């Protein structure tokens, strides 16, 4: 490519977006990259979805930050596509636009009573305990003694671990102070993890399953009858590992003085949630509707997957919850490629894989972008900063985010913790502008 550098916008500063930016910047093409996010902070799911006590996974942030430090890249935080700017604005200002907006909503169960107070998506609870500025605690921790979590994956285990961990254990994490305070007042002593399928189909990873069984003062309870007759595929090492852990728990003697308990139940399909004004019970049966059971719980969290939301001005497949594409190139309902528009991450392939999966996915989309750029028309407008300023959008630059980053580290140092997240949006924006640390 000759002449002025081509301009590429990446919408979404989570792992998929930042891997995309890095792949573009390390190519031989002459490019400038602008990365947009609706939050003042980068890292997306890494910051607001990974459990606070999983320090090794969170350390990936150092690698993800590399493209934002490049002189050929700019960060525009606190900019919402669909409100502050729209898809057409981006098309006018950039040669190519890559959407990496992820999947923000938790899937529903579609059962009666699902919307009672105290019944919510586990993703809402995860966002709250991770300090997402738009998230509120969906649970009444001071009154709930038993919580049911519907799901058999690592997010369900994360939520159970946060509910069952002592506050002393969590005080070494980056949790916001108001979250630690709320958890310190929690009266939850029983967590029931409800899996609709059997042990061989559970999607836990074995290390995470073992981890929750090692929590001090927590008893893990598995019914031996749930494991009877289970056949684990011989080539599925994770399922075999899970089954061995579950079998060891089912065989051991109960811990009579355990303060808190995790019950893992298999082959239980939720049928309805009931209560007078708020959750009082979860009703279950087996997959054929037999053996009905009423579980007295005061909260229900569904952890049955995520779903993306449509972006105004772009096609969307409501069946799959993704933007239709051909090798990362956005297509219209007829399958025709829309030039200059691309997707990556969960909005492209659905909510599957781990954080590292996005690296190869980004490489595939970037390959399409680089192949197409020479034939794409140049944008009709220059950079977007002037437009954002005319619209009085209080966007956050990389330097602004770095001020907030230093503030959180300073708050952590004061408390003897690695970091303390700021979760109040107004305080976050003030810090990005150079405001002082809250007392």
C-alpha positions in Angstrom: 0.0 0.0 0.0 1.3 3.4 -0.9 0.6 7.0 0.1 -1.0 7.9 3.4 -1.5 5.1 6.0 -4.8 3.4 5.9 -7.1 4.0 8.9 -8.7 1.1 10.6 -11.2 1.4 13.5 -11.6 -1.4 16.0 -14.8 -1.3 18.1 -14.3 -3.0 21.4 -11.2 -3.0 23.5 -11.5 -6.5 25.0 -9.2 -9.4 24.1 -10.6 -9.9 20.6 -10.3 -6.2 19.7 -6.8 -5.8 21.2 -5.5 -9.0 19.6 -6.9 -7.6 16.3 -5.2 -4.2 16.8 -1.9 -6.0 17.6 -2.1 -8.2 14.5 -2.8 -5.2 12.3 0.1 -3.2 13.8 2.6 -6.0 13.4 1.7 -6.5 9.7 3.8 -4.9 7.0 0.9 -2.6 6.1 1.1 1.2 6.7 -1.8 1.6 9.1 -3.2 3.8 11.9 -5.5 2.1 14.4 -8.2 3.7 16.5 -9.7 1.5 19.2 -13.1 2.4 20.7 -14.8 1.2 23.8 -18.0 2.2 25.6 -16.1 2.1 28.9 -13.2 4.3 30.0 -11.0 1.2 30.4 -9.7 -1.4 28.0 -9.6 -5.2 28.5 -13.3 -6.0 28.4 -14.0 -9.5 29.6 -10.5 -9.8 31.1 -11.2 -6.9 33.5 -15.0 -7.4 34.1 -15.5 -11.2 33.5 -12.5 -13.1 34.8 -12.8 -13.9 38.6 -10.8 -11.5 40.8 -8.8 -14.4 42.4 -7.5 -15.7 39.0 -4.4 -13.6 39.0 -2.6 -15.6 36.3 -5.3 -15.1 33.7 -5.5 -11.4 34.6 -1.8 -11.0 34.0 -2.6 -11.3 30.2 -3.4 -7.6 30.5 0.3 -6.7 30.1 0.3 -8.4 26.6 -3.0 -7.0 25.6 -1.8 -3.4 26.4 0.9 -3.5 23.8 -1.1 -2.1 20.8 -2.4 0.8 22.9 1.1 1.9 23.6 2.0 2.1 19.8 2.4 5.5 18.3 0.3 4.3 15.4 -2.7 3.5 17.7 -5.2 5.7 19.7 -7.7 4.7 22.4 -11.1 6.3 22.5 -12.8 5.2 25.7 -16.2 6.2 27.0 -17.5 6.2 23.4 -20.7 4.2 22.7 -21.3 3.2 19.1 -25.0 3.6 18.5 -25.3 6.6 20.8 -22.2 8.9 20.6 -21.3 7.8 17.1 -22.9 5.3 14.7 -21.9 2.7 12.2 -22.2 5.3 9.3 -19.9 7.7 11.1 -17.2 5.0 11.3 -17.6 4.1 7.6 -17.1 7.8 6.6 -13.9 8.2 8.7 -12.1 4.8 8.3 -11.0 2.6 5.4 -12.1 -0.5 7.4 -14.1 -1.1 10.7 -13.7 -4.2 12.8 -16.4 -4.9 15.3 -15.3 -6.8 18.4 -18.2 -6.0 20.7 -18.5 -9.4 22.4 -21.6 -10.8 24.1 -22.9 -8.7 27.0 -26.2 -10.3 27.9 -26.8 -13.6 29.8 -29.1 -16.1 28.1 -32.5 -16.7 29.6 -34.1 -19.9 30.8 -37.6 -18.9 29.6 -39.4 -20.4 32.6 -42.2 -18.9 34.7 -40.9 -16.6 37.5 -37.6 -16.0 35.9 -38.0 -12.2 36.3 -38.8 -12.2 40.0 -36.6 -10.0 42.2 -33.6 -12.2 43.2 -33.6 -14.1 39.9 -31.0 -12.8 37.5 -28.2 -13.6 35.1 -25.0 -14.7 36.6 -23.3 -12.3 34.2 -24.9 -9.4 36.1 -23.5 -10.7 39.3 -20.0 -11.3 37.7 -20.0 -7.7 36.4 -21.0 -6.3 39.8 -18.3 -8.1 41.8 -15.7 -7.2 39.1 -16.5 -3.5 39.5 -18.3 -2.8 36.2 -19.5 0.8 36.4 -22.9 0.0 34.9 -23.6 -3.1 37.1 -25.6 -3.3 40.3 -25.8 -6.2 42.7 -28.8 -8.3 41.6 -28.8 -10.3 45.0 -29.9 -9.4 48.5 -26.9 -10.9 50.2 -28.0 -9.8 53.7 -31.2 -11.9 53.5 -30.4 -14.8 51.2 -29.2 -17.9 52.9 -29.4 -20.3 49.9 -28.6 -19.4 46.3 -29.2 -21.7 43.2 -26.9 -21.3 40.2 -28.1 -22.9 37.0 -25.2 -24.0 34.9 -22.3 -26.4 34.7 -19.4 -24.3 33.4 -16.5 -22.3 34.8 -18.6 -19.1 35.2 -21.0 -21.0 37.5 -18.0 -22.2 39.5 -16.6 -18.7 39.7 -19.9 -17.3 41.0 -20.2 -20.1 43.6 -16.6 -19.5 44.7 -17.2 -15.8 45.2 -20.4 -16.5 47.3 -18.6 -19.1 49.4 -15.2 -17.5 49.9 -14.3 -15.7 53.1 -13.8 -12.0 52.8 -10.3 -12.4 54.1 -9.5 -14.6 51.1 -11.0 -12.0 48.6 -9.3 -9.0 50.3 -6.1 -9.9 48.4 -7.8 -9.3 45.0 -8.7 -6.1 43.1 -12.4 -6.2 44.1 -13.8 -2.7 44.7 -14.2 -1.8 48.4 -18.0 -1.6 48.2 -18.1 -5.2 46.8 -16.0 -6.5 49.7 -18.2 -4.7 52.1 -21.3 -6.2 50.7 -19.8 -9.7 50.7 -18.7 -9.2 54.3 -22.4 -8.8 55.2 -23.5 -11.9 53.2 -25.6 -14.5 55.0 -25.3 -17.1 52.2 -24.3 -20.5 53.6 -25.8 -22.9 50.9 -25.0 -22.7 47.2 -26.8 -25.2 44.9 -25.2 -25.7 41.5 -27.9 -27.1 39.3 -26.7 -28.9 36.1 -29.3 -29.8 33.5 -27.1 -32.6 32.1 -24.9 -35.3 33.6 -21.3 -35.3 35.0 -19.8 -36.4 31.7 -21.3 -33.3 29.9 -20.3 -30.7 32.5 -18.1 -28.0 31.0 -16.1 -27.2 34.2 -12.4 -27.4 33.7 -10.9 -29.9 36.2 -8.5 -27.4 37.9 -11.4 -25.0 38.6 -13.4 -27.8 40.0 -10.6 -28.9 42.3 -10.1 -25.3 43.3 -13.6 -24.9 44.7 -13.2 -28.1 46.7 -10.1 -26.6 48.4 -11.9 -23.5 49.9 -11.4 -23.4 53.6 -14.6 -24.0 55.7 -16.6 -25.2 52.6 -18.0 -28.7 52.2 -18.7 -29.9 48.7 -21.6 -32.3 48.4 -22.2 -34.6 45.5 -24.8 -37.4 45.5 -23.4 -40.8 44.7 -26.6 -41.6 42.8 -25.9 -38.8 40.4 -22.7 -40.6 39.3 -24.2 -44.1 39.0 -24.0 -45.5 35.5 -22.1 -42.5 34.1 -19.9 -43.3 31.1 -17.1 -40.9 30.4 -15.7 -40.8 26.9 -12.2 -42.3 27.1 -10.6 -39.6 24.9 -12.1 -36.7 27.0 -9.4 -36.0 29.6 -11.3 -33.1 31.1 -14.5 -35.1 31.6 -12.5 -37.9 33.1 -10.7 -35.5 35.4 -14.0 -33.9 36.5 -15.6 -37.3 37.2 -12.7 -38.4 39.4 -13.0 -35.2 41.5 -16.8 -35.6 41.8 -16.4 -39.3 42.7 -13.9 -38.4 45.5 -16.4 -35.9 46.9 -19.3 -38.3 46.8 -17.3 -40.9 48.6 -15.8 -38.9 51.5 -17.4 -38.4 54.8 -19.3 -35.2 55.5 -17.6 -32.3 57.3 -20.0 -31.6 60.2 -18.5 -28.3 61.2 -18.3 -26.8 57.7 -19.7 -23.3 57.8 -20.7 -23.3 54.1 -21.8 -25.9 51.6 -21.8 -26.3 47.9 -24.2 -28.9 46.5 -23.7 -30.0 42.9 -26.8 -31.6 41.5 -27.0 -33.2 38.0 -29.9 -34.1 35.7 -32.0 -31.3 37.2 -34.0 -29.1 34.8 -35.4 -25.9 36.3 -39.2 -25.6 35.6 -40.2 -22.4 37.4 -39.2 -19.9 40.1 -41.8 -19.0 42.7 -42.1 -16.5 45.6 -44.3 -13.8 47.0 -42.6 -10.6 45.8 -39.2 -12.2 45.5 -37.6 -15.6 45.0 -38.5 -18.2 47.6 -38.1 -21.5 45.7 -36.7 -23.1 42.5 -38.7 -26.0 41.1 -36.9 -28.7 39.2 -37.5 -32.1 37.5 -35.5 -34.5 35.4 -35.2 -33.9 31.6 -38.4 -35.9 31.1 -40.3 -33.9 33.7 -40.3 -36.6 36.3 -39.2 -36.5 39.9 -40.3 -32.9 40.7 -38.5 -31.2 43.5 -38.8 -27.9 45.2 -35.6 -26.2 46.4 -36.0 -23.5 49.1 -33.7 -20.7 47.9 -33.8 -17.0 48.1 -31.9 -16.2 44.9 -31.4 -17.8 41.5 -28.6 -17.0 39.1 -28.7 -18.4 35.6 -25.3 -19.2 34.1 -26.3 -20.8 30.8 -24.3 -18.8 28.3 -24.0 -15.3 26.8 -25.6 -13.6 23.9 -24.6 -10.6 21.7 -26.8 -7.6 21.1 -27.5 -6.1 17.6 -25.6 -3.0 16.4 -27.7 -0.4 14.7 -26.8 -0.2 11.0 -25.4 -3.7 10.8 -27.0 -7.1 10.0 -27.7 -9.5 12.8 -28.6 -13.1 13.0 -31.0 -13.4 15.9 -30.9 -17.2 15.8 -27.1 -17.4 16.4 -26.7 -14.1 18.2 -23.9 -13.1 15.8 -23.2 -10.7 12.9 -23.3 -12.8 9.7 -19.9 -13.0 7.9 -17.7 -14.8 5.4 -14.2 -15.3 6.9 -14.7 -12.3 9.1 -16.2 -10.1 6.3 -19.7 -8.8 7.3 -22.4 -10.0 4.9 -26.0 -8.9 4.4 -28.9 -11.3 4.7 -28.4 -12.4 1.0 -24.8 -13.4 1.8 -23.3 -10.4 -0.1 -20.1 -9.0 1.5 -20.4 -5.4 2.8 -17.0 -3.9 1.9 -14.9 -2.5 4.7 -16.9 -4.1 7.6 -15.5 -7.0 9.6 -16.1 -8.9 12.8 -14.0 -10.8 15.4 -14.6 -12.6 18.7 -17.9 -13.6 20.2 -19.9 -11.3 17.9 -18.4 -13.3 15.1 -18.4 -16.9 16.3 -20.7 -16.9 19.3 -19.6 -17.1 23.0 -17.2 -20.0 22.7 -13.6 -20.6 23.6 -11.2 -19.1 26.1 -9.4 -15.7 26.0 -6.6 -17.1 24.0 -9.0 -18.4 21.3 -9.4 -14.8 20.2 -5.8 -14.5 19.1 -6.2 -17.0 16.2 -9.6 -15.7 15.5 -8.2 -12.1 15.2 -5.5 -13.4 12.9 -8.1 -14.8 10.5 -10.1 -11.6 10.4 -7.0 -9.4 10.0 -5.9 -11.6 7.1 -9.2 -10.6 5.4 -8.7 -6.9 6.2 -5.2 -6.8 4.8 -6.2 -8.6 1.7 -9.1 -6.2 1.1 -7.5 -2.8 2.0 -5.8 -2.1 -1.3 -9.2 -2.3 -3.1 -11.3 -0.4 -0.6 -12.2 3.3 -1.2 -10.5 5.9 1.0 -12.8 7.4 3.6 -14.4 10.7 2.9 -13.5 12.3 6.3 -10.4 12.6 8.4 -10.0 11.3 12.0 -13.0 11.1 14.4 -11.6 13.3 17.2 -13.1 16.5 15.8 -16.5 14.9 15.5 -16.4 13.6 19.0 -15.4 17.1 20.3 -18.2 18.8 18.3 -20.7 16.4 19.9 -19.2 17.1 23.3 -18.4 13.4 23.9 -16.1 13.1 27.0 -13.9 10.5 25.4 -10.9 9.0 27.3 -7.5 8.7 25.7 -4.8 6.2 26.4 -3.1 8.8 28.7 -6.4 9.2 30.6 -6.8 5.5 31.1 -3.2 5.3 32.3 -4.1 7.9 35.0 -7.0 5.7 36.2 -4.7 2.7 36.1 -2.1 4.4 38.3 -4.9 5.6 40.7 -6.2 2.0 41.2 -2.6 0.8 41.9 -2.2 3.7 44.4 -5.5 2.7 46.1 -4.2 -0.8 46.2 -0.9 0.2 47.8 -2.7 2.1 50.5 -4.7 -1.0 51.4 -1.9 -3.5 51.0 -3.6 -5.0 47.9 -2.4 -5.4 44.3 -5.0 -2.9 43.0 -8.4 -1.6 44.1 -10.8 -1.1 41.2 -12.7 2.2 40.9 -16.3 1.3 39.9 -18.1 4.6 40.0 -18.2 6.0 36.4 -18.0 9.7 37.5 -14.9 8.9 39.6 -13.4 6.9 36.8 -13.8 9.8 34.4 -12.5 12.3 36.9 -9.4 10.2 37.4 -8.9 10.0 33.7 -8.9 13.8 33.6 -6.2 13.9 36.4 -8.5 14.1 39.4 -7.3 13.2 42.9 -7.7 9.8 44.5 -10.8 9.3 46.6 -10.0 9.2 50.3 
